Amino acid sequence: MAAKKKIILLLAAVCLLGVAAYWYSTFCREDNQGELVLQGNVDVREVSLAFRQSDRILEVLAEEGDRVQKGQVLARLDTCELNLQMQKLKAEIAAQQSTVDKLHNGTRPEEIQQARGNLSQARAAAEHAAGVYRRKQDIFNSIAGISQQELDNALHDMEAKNAALSAAEAALREAEAGPRQEDIAGAEAGLQALRDEQSRYNYLLSQYELQAPDDGVIRSRLLEAGDMASPAKPVFKLSLPGKKWVRAYVPETELGRIYEGQQARVYIDSQPGRAIEGQVGYISGTAEFTPKTVQTEELRTSLVYEVRVYVDDMDNVLRLGMPATVKIAGRGE
């Protein structure tokens, strides 16, 4: 009798296992291959806009929420010091330009005439000094009427006058020949260096205006007029209008059900019946613990993978941080 009961119990257990296997193969397998539902938040591309220069902010021209266009001026720095430096540089350029023009024009006729007059004076002085020396030499040799010191002084004076004559002749030749090409080239190089410096100042002046790099929406205004700006301190955060995506997280057990390029539908609470078409564009290759923004009691210690579902928000209904539901069809659907 006991053996018969055991057989009956064994048959009942086999039947239960069979029913369980049928139920799993019929329902659970279909669920595993069915639609995958994920929860996430909308994300957008952002740019932190900061000045290239460090100076005091003169004015801020955009507010949070403003739609701006590419190239639009959003803020300006105080340019007083830079303008003073540019004025000084312009004066230096003007002076150097005058030097270059003078060298290109050559020696003026008046300067050549003056050099010739100086030569005539030097020649006359040299001839006079030579005559004085000869007379004193004759006196010294004939009657010793002068001292050796007087004769030496006359000789030195004659040599000095001859040296002055040589210098006057050289000055006339230089005046008639005009400036050397090397001097002209050096002056022109100096002028070009000053002009390059002016171009640099003009570029720096353009950087005193903070412009929008693309069309977008001002998300945050971080500094005000009177604040000191620097490259490390953003003035605005700009949300770009390009592709948006929903950042969601999938458990490792479901990772095999999704792939890049897979079609997906995104739903938001304000329009629960309207799907926004998208596709899986990124699947993280590294597991991480469930972020606090999507944690539940069951998932606090679970390892998940980040998934980004990119959407074309043609009607611009998605906002940064907005919660969204992502539904991804199974591979067989």
VOVEXLUM-766247 format. One record per residue: residue in three letters; x, y, z of N, C-alpha, C, O in turn. Coordinates in pm, whole numbers, plus 50000, padded with zeros to 5 digits. Example, Ala and Ser with C-alpha at 12.3 -4.5 7.8 and 13.67 -1.06 7.14 Angstrom:
<sites>
ALA513194943150780512304955050780513204967050780514244966850846;SER512854977550708513674989450714512905000350787513415011450804;
</sites>
This chain:
<sites>
MET500834987950000500005000050000500865012650000500565022249929;ALA501925012550079502845024050086503545025949953503755037249910;ALA503925014949888504605016049758503675021949654504115029649568;LYS502385018449663501425023749567501275038949584501165046349486;LYS501285043349712501195057849738502405065149683502295076049626;LYS503565058849701504775065249650504725066749498505135076949443;ILE504215056349432504115056949286503165068049244503425075549150;ILE502025069049318501045079449284501665093349303501505102149219;LEU502365095149417503015108149443504075111249337504225122749295;LEU504785101149295505825103249193505205107349061505695116348993;LEU504095100549023503405104148901502845118448908502895125848810;ALA502315122149025501795135749042502895146149027502695156648965;ALA504095143249084505225152549074505665154148929505965165148884;VAL505695142948856506075143548714505065152048636505455160148552;CYS503775150248667502755158148598502915173048627502805181448538;LEU503195176148755503395190148791504605196048719504555207348672;LEU505685188448711506875193148640506565195448493507035205048432;GLY505765186348436505405188048296504575200448274504795207748177;VAL503605202848365502785214748353503645227348368503465237048295;ALA504575227048464505455238648485506325241148363506535252648322;ALA506845230248304507685232048185506865237648070507345246347996;TYR505635232748054504775238047947504475252747970504505260847877;TRP504155256048098503835270248128505025279248101504865290248047;TYR506225274748138507435282848116507705284647967508005295647920;SER507575273147892507875274147749506825282347675507125288747575;THR505595282147727504515289147658504475304047693504275312447606;PHE504675307347820504475321047867505795328247894506005339347844;CYS506675322247970507915329048006508795331447884509365342247871;ARG508905321847796509735323747679509165334647591509925342347531;GLU507855335547582507255346247503507515359747567507765369747499;ASP507465359847703507735372547770509175376847748509455388747728;ASN510105366947751511505370447733511765375847594512665384047574;GLN511005371247498511185375947361510265387647328510275392347214;GLY509495392247424508555403047398509185416647417510395418147408;GLU508345426547444508785440447452509555442847581509165438447689;LEU510685450247566511505453847681511185468347719511245477247634;VAL510825470547846510445483747893511515488747989511855482048087;LEU512045500747960513095506748042512635520748085511865527348015;GLN513135524948200512865538348251514155546548246515235541448278;GLY514035559148207515235567448199514885582148201513765586048234;ASN515875590248165515715604848163516275610548034517225605247976;VAL515665621647990516085628247867517415635547892517595641747996;ASP518315634647795519595641547801519825648947670519345644747565;VAL520545660047677520845667947557522305672147564522935671647670;ARG522835676247448524215681247445524255695447499523385703647469;GLU525285698247577525445711447636526855716647612527805708847598;VAL526975729847607528275736447592528415746547704527515754547729;SER529575746247771529885756547871530645767747801531715765547745;LEU530085779747805530655791147734531405800147831530835805347927;ALA532715801847805533555810347889534375819647800534615816547683;PHE534795830947854535655840147782537065834447773537525827347862;ARG537755837847663539145833747648540055842447734541115837947778;GLN539645855047760540455864547835539945865747979538805862148011;SER540815870748064540435873348203540285888348221541265895748213;ASP539075892848246538805906948267537415908248328536715898348349;ARG537045920548358535735922848421534625922948315534775928948209;ILE533525916248348532385915648255531695929248252531315934548356;LEU531525934748132530885947748115529375946548108528655954248171;GLU528885936748031527435934848018527125920547980527905913847912;VAL525975915848024525455902447993524145904547918523235911147968;LEU524065898747799522975902147707521945890947688521025892547608;ALA522075879847760521135868747743520645864047879521355865047980;GLU519425859047880518805854048002518585839047990518595833447881;GLU518365832748103518045818448103516745816148028515755823348047;GLY516765806047942515585802947862515565809647726514735806247642;ASP516465819247703516495826147572516975816547463517895808647483;ARG516305817547348516785810547230517765819747157517445831247127;VAL518955814647130519995822747067520415816146936520245804146916;GLN520965824346849521425819546719522935819746712523605826746788;LYS523465811946621524915810946605525505824646573525015831646484;GLY526555828546647527205841446626526615852746707527175863746707;GLN525505850546775524885861146854525765864446974526285855447040;VAL525945877447001526755881947114525965880147243524845885147256;LEU526555872847337525865869747463526375878147580525625880847674;ALA527635882347575528215890347684529465897347632530035893347530;ARG529895907847702531075915447664531935918347787531435919847898;LEU533255919147763534195923147867534535937947853534305944047748;ASP535095943647959535565957447957536825958347871537795951247898;THR536825966847769537935967647673538775980247689539555983447599;CYS538645987747799539346000647813540855998747804541516005747727;GLU541405989647881542855987647881543345983247745544375988047696;LEU542625974047682543035969147551542975980247446543845980847359;ASN541995988947454541896000047359543066009647373543576014747273;LEU543516012347498544676020947520545936014747460546746021747400;GLN546086001747477547245995047419547225995547266548265996847202;MET546035994547209545915995047064546226009047011546806010446904;GLN545856019547085546166033047044547686035347043548216041446951;LYS548366030347145549826031647150550456024147033551396029046971;LEU549936012347003550476004546893550256011546758551126011146671;LYS549116017846740548856025146616549846036546597550286039046485;ALA550216043446706551216054146697552586048446657553296054546578;GLU552936037046711554216030746675554216026546528555226027646460;ILE553096021746481553006017846340553166030046251553846029446148;ALA552536041246288552636053446208554086058346202554556062446096;ALA554796057946316556186062246318557066053246233557926058046160;GLN556856040246242557656030946163557326032146014558206030445930;GLN556086035145982555716037145842556436049245785556856049045669;SER556576059745864557306071645818558766068345790559346073245693;THR559366060045876560756055945854560896048045725561836050345649;VAL559986039045699560036031045576559866039945454560586038545356;ASP558906049145460558686058245347559936066645320560306068845205;LYS560576071345427561776079445411562886071545342563586076745255;LEU563036058945381564066050645319563746047845172564656047845088;HIS562496045645141562126043145002562296055644916562666054644799;ASN562036067144971562166079544894563616083444870563886091544781;GLY564536078044947565946081244929566316094544992565506100845060;THR567566098844968568066111245027567476123244953567416123344831;ARG567056133245028566506145344967567616153544901568756152944945;PRO567296161144796568316169744731568936179644829570126182744817;GLU568166184444923568696193845020569786187245106570786193645141;GLU569586174645140570596167745220571886165345140572986166245193;ILE571716162245011572906160444926573666173644914574896173944922;GLN572916184744895573556197844885574276201345014575376206945011;GLN573676198045127574326200645255575596192445269576596197345321;ALA575556179745223576756171245230577866176945143579036176345181;ARG577516182345028578536188444943579136200945008580336203244998;GLY578296208945074578816220645144579756216745256580796223045275;ASN579386206345331580266201545437581606196745382582656198645443;LEU581546190345264582786185645201583666197345162584876197045182;SER583066207645107583846219445068584526225745189585696229445182;GLN583796226945298584366232645419585506223945472586546229045515;ALA585296210945468586326201945518587576202445429588696201945479;ARG587356203345299588496204045208589306217145231590536217045233;ALA588566228145248589246240845272590016240645404591136245545412;ALA589426234945505590096234145634591336225345625592366228345686;ALA591236214445549592386205545535593516212445459594686211245496;GLU593176219645353594206226645276594866237445362596086239345356;HIS594066244545441594646254945528595576248645631596666253745654;ALA595166237845691595996231245791597286226045729598346226445792;ALA597196221145606598396216345539599356227745510600576226245525;GLY598826239445469599676250945444600356255845570601536259145567;VAL599626256345679600216260545805601346251245846602406255745891;TYR601106238345829602156228845868603396230545782604516230045835;ARG603236232645649604416234245563605216246745602606446246245606;ARG604526257645629605246269945665606016268045795607176272245807;LYS605376261945892606076259846019607216249946004608226250946074;GLN607076240545915608156231145889609356238445828610506235845865;ASP609086247545735610176255045673610906263745776612126264545777;ILE610106270245862610706278645965611546270446061612656274346097;PHE611016259346101611716250746195613026245646136614036244746205;ASN613006242346005614206236845941615256247645912616456244945914;SER614806259845886615746270345841616376277845958617606278545967;ILE615596283146043616156291846146615816287446289616216293746387;ALA615046276246298614656271246431613926281946509614156284046628;GLY613016288646435612286299446500611076294846580610466302946649;ILE610726282246571609596276846648610046264246719611056258046683;SER609296260646818609646248746895609106236146827608266236646737;GLN609606225146873609126212146822607656209946856606926203746780;GLN607236215146971605846213447012604906220546917603846215246883;GLU605276232646874604436239846779604346232546646603286232146583;LEU605456226846604605446219246479604556206846491603816203546399;ASP604656200046605603796188046626602316191746629601476184446577;ASN601996203246692600596207546697600046210146557598906206646526;ALA600866216346473600446218946335600236205946259599316204746179;LEU601106196246286600976183246219599676176346262598946171046178;HIS599406176346390598186169846440596936176646386595956170046353;ASP596966190046378595816197346324595586193746177594436192146134;MET596666192546101596536188745961595946174745947595106172345861;GLU596396165446032595876151746025594386151346062593606143946001;ALA594006159346160592586159646199591726165346088590626160346062;LYS592226175946024591466181745914591366172045797590326171545730;ASN592376164445772592326154445664591316143345697590606138545609;ALA591266139445824590276129345866588866134545848587986127245803;ALA588646147345885587326153245866586966154045719585806152345682;LEU587956156645635587726156845491587286143245440586366142245360;SER587976132545487587596118845445586166115545489585416109245414;ALA585786119845610584436117245659583406124845576582346119445547;ALA583696137145538582776144945457582616138745319581506138545265;GLU583686133745262583606127045132582726114545142581896112045055;ALA582916106645249582106094545268580636098145286579756091245234;ALA580366108745361578976112945383578306117045253577126114145233;LEU579046123745166578476127745038578186115444952577136114744888;ARG579116105844950578876093644872577636086144924576846081044845;GLU577496085545054576346078645112575046085845078574026079445049;ALA575086099145083573876106845051573486105044905572296103944873;GLU574476104844817574186103244675573726088944643572896087044553;ALA574246079044714573866064944689572476061844744571786053144691;GLY572056068744848570756066044908570816054545009571886048945031;PRO569676050945070569646040445174570066026745118569856023845000;ARG570656018645204571026004945166569775996145167568835998545242;GLN569785985945083568655976545076568465969345209567345966045247;GLU569565966845279569455960045408568695968645509567895963545588;ASP568965982045505568255991045596566765991545563565915991845653;ILE566455991745434565045991945392564345978945436563225979245488;ALA565025967545413564425954745451564205953945602563185948745647;GLY565175958945681565015958745826563865967445873563105963445962;ALA563715979245812562615988045850561265981945812560305982945888;GLU561215975745695559955969445653559605957645743558425955445773;ALA560605949945786560355938845877559815943846011558895937946068;GLY560385954946059559875960746183558435965446170557635963846262;LEU558105971146054556735975646030555785963746024554685964346078;GLN556205952845958555345941045949555115934746086554025929746116;ALA556155934946170556005929446306554965937346385554165931646458;LEU554985950546370553995958746438552585956246385551625956146461;ARG552465954146254551145951246197550635937646243549445935946269;ASP551545927846254551135914746306550655916046450549685909546490;GLU551345924446526550915926646664549535933246667548725930246754;GLN549275942146572547955948346563546885937946532545785938446587;SER547205928546443546245917746411545965909446535544825905346558;ARG546995906946615546785899246738545875906846834545005900946898;TYR546085919846844545235927946931543785927946881542845927446960;ASN543615928646749542255928246693541575914946725540385914546755;TYR542355904046719541795890946754541415890646902540345885646939;LEU542315895846987541995896147129540745904447156539935900947241;LEU540605915347083539415923747100538145916147062537105917747126;SER538245907846956537085899946918536725889647025535565885847039;GLN537725885147102537475875547208536865882047332536465875047425;TYR536795895247333536135902147444534625901947428533895907047513;GLU534145896147319532725893547299532495878447302533135871047229;LEU531575874047386531245859847395530075857147302528985862347320;GLN530325848747200529315845947098528825831547109529555822647152;ALA527585829447068527015815947068527665807746957527675812146842;PRO528205795846987528825787646884527835780846791528205776246683;ASP526565780346832525535773846751524175778346804524065784346910;ASP523135775146726521785777846775521525769546900521975758146909;GLY520795775146994520505767547115519665775547213519115786147179;VAL519575770347334518805776547441519705778347561520415769147601;ILE519685790447619520475793147740519865785347856518715787947895;ARG520605776147910520095768248022520455774648156519625774948247;SER521685779748168522115785848295522895798548266523695799048172;ARG522665808748347523445821148345524225821448475523655823148583;LEU525535819748465526355817048583527095829248636527465829448753;LEU527335839448553528035851548596527215863848559526345863248472;GLU527505875048625526785887348602527755898648568528965897148586;ALA527235909848520528055921548491528755926048619528145927048726;GLY530075928648606530875932248723531705920648775532695922948844;ASP531325908248744532135896648783533415896248701533465901248589;MET534435890048758535685887848685535565874748608535305864148665;ALA535765875648479535685863748393537065857748376538085864548392;SER537095845048342538335837948312537985825748229536825821648227;PRO538975819748161538685807648082538155796048166537495787048113;ALA538435796248296538005785248382536615787448444536115778748515;LYS535995799048417534695802248478533655804348368533625815048308;PRO532815794448340531785796148236530805807148273530465809248390;VAL530345814148169529325824548188527935818848163526975822548232;PHE527825809848066526545803648032526745788648013527845783847989;LYS525625781548024525525767947974524475767947864523335772147886;LEU524865763447747524005763947629523605749847589524455741247565;SER522305747447581521785734547532521665735247380521045744447326;LEU522265725647312522245725447166521015718047117520545708747183;PRO520475721947001519205716346955519345703746872518385699246810;GLY520515697946871520725685946788519965673946844518955675546913;LYS520445662246814519765650146859519735649147011520715652247080;LYS518585644847061518435642247203518405627147225518185619347132;TRP518625623347348518575609047376518025606747517518025615647602;VAL517555594547538517095590347669518145580947726518505570947664;ARG518635584347844519635576147911518895566348003518255570448101;ALA518985553647972518325543348051519355532748089520505533148044;TYR518915523148173519825512848221519125499248211517965497848249;VAL519855489548159519285476248137520045466048221521275466448226;PRO519325456848289520005446448367520815437248276520545435948157;GLU521795430948335522645421948257521855410348199522195405248092;THR520805406048269520005394848221519245398248094518855389248019;GLU519015411348069518285415647950519195421347842518725425747738;LEU520505421347867521425427847775521425421447637521625428247537;GLY521195408647631521205401647503520015404847414519995400747298;ARG519045411947466517835414847389517915428047311517015431347235;ILE519005435647331519115448447261520415449047184521365441847214;TYR520465457647084521655459447001521605473346939520535479346926;GLU522785478446900522845491646838522045491846708522115482646628;GLY521285502646690520455504046571519065498446587518235499846497;GLN518795492046699517475486246723516435497246740516685507246808;GLN515265495446679514195505446688513595505546828513495495246895;ALA513195517646871512605519247003511555530346998511515538446906;ARG510695530247100509675540647113509825547047251510045540147351;VAL509685560147254509855567647378508525574347413507875580247326;TYR508135573347540506905579347588507225588447707508105585447788;ILE506495599647716506655608547829505305610147898504265607547839;ASP505345614448025504135614748106503105624648053501905622348065;SER503565635747992502615645747944501905641347817500845646647784;GLN502465631547744501835626347623501945611047625502665605247543;PRO501245604547717501425590047735501015581647615501535570647596;GLY500105586747533499645578847420500385581547291500055575747188;ARG501365590047294502075593847172503515589047180504245592447273;ALA503915581147084505275575547082506195584446999505815589346893;ILE507405586447049508465593346976509445582646928510045575547008;GLU509605581746798510445571246742511925574046768512375585546765;GLY512645563246794514085564446817514765551146791514145541546745;GLN516045550746822516785538346805517905537746907518395548046954;VAL518305525646941519415523647034520705527846964521075522446860;GLY521405537547024522615542446961523875539347037524975540446981;TYR523765535647163524945533047244524595523247354523565524647420;ILE525455513347373525335503747483526685503247551527695499947489;SER526705506347678527965506647751528575492647759527875482647772;GLY529885492247749530585479447761531005476347903531625466047928;THR530665485247998531065483448138529845484048227529025493148215;ALA529735474348316528605474248409528845484048521529995487048555;GLU527765489048579527845498248692526635495748781525665489548740;PHE526715500848905525565499648993524465509148949524735519648890;THR523235505448976522095513348933522205527548986522345529349108;PRO522155537948900522215551848948521055554949041519985548949033;LYS521295564649129520265568149228518985573049164517905571349220;THR519105579149045517905584848982516925574148937515735577048918;VAL517375561848920516475551248874516465539448971516005528648935;GLN516945541449093516995530449187515615526849241514755535349262;THR515445513949260514305508849336514875499749444516065496649444;GLU514045495449535514535486849641515135473949586516095468549643;GLU514585469049477515075456449420516375458249343517155448849331;LEU516625470449293517765472449203518935479749269519905482949201;ARG518855482349397519895490449461521285484149448522275491349437;THR521365471249448522665464649440522865457649307523775449449293;SER522015460549208522105453649079523115460648988523265472848992;LEU523795452648908524675457848805523885459748676523175450648632;VAL524015471348618523265474448496524215480548394525365483848426;TYR523735481848271524505487748161523755499848108522535499448088;GLU524495510548085523875522748032523515520847885524285515247806;VAL522325525647849521835525047712521335539047674520645545547752;ARG521685543347555521205556247506520325553847384520745547847286;VAL519105558747394518145557647284518015571547222517445580547284;TYR518525573247101518515586247034517185588146962516665578846901;VAL516645600246971515355603446911515485616246831516345624546858;ASP514625617846732514475630346657513245637546712512115634446675;ASP513495647246799512395654546864511985666146774512345677646800;MET511245663246669510865673446571509995684346632510075695946590;ASP509155680846729508255690546791508845696946917508195705246980;ASN510055693146953510765699047067509945697947196509715707847265;VAL509505685947225508725683747347509565678147460509155678447576;LEU510745673047428511595667047531512455677847596512985686647528;ARG512575677147728513365686647804514425679147885514265667447921;LEU515505686247912516605680147985516135674948121515495682248197;GLY516465662348150516105656148278514715650548286514365644348386;MET513905652548183512525647748184512505632448192513225625848117;PRO511685626548282511565611848287510865606648161509955612948108;ALA511295595248116510735589447994510735574348005511555568348075;THR509805568347933509705553647925510135549247787509665554747686;VAL511015539547781511525534247654510995520247636511135511747725;LYS510395517647522509905504347488510645499447364510625505847259;ILE511285488047380512095482347274511495468947236511335460247321;ALA511165467247110510565454847062511575443747066512775445947055;GLY511065431247083511925419547083512505416946946512035422546847;ARG513505408646940514195405846814513265399546711513445401446591;GLY512295392146756511435385346662510275393646613509545389346524;GLU510065405446670508885413546635509235423446526508375431146483;
</sites>
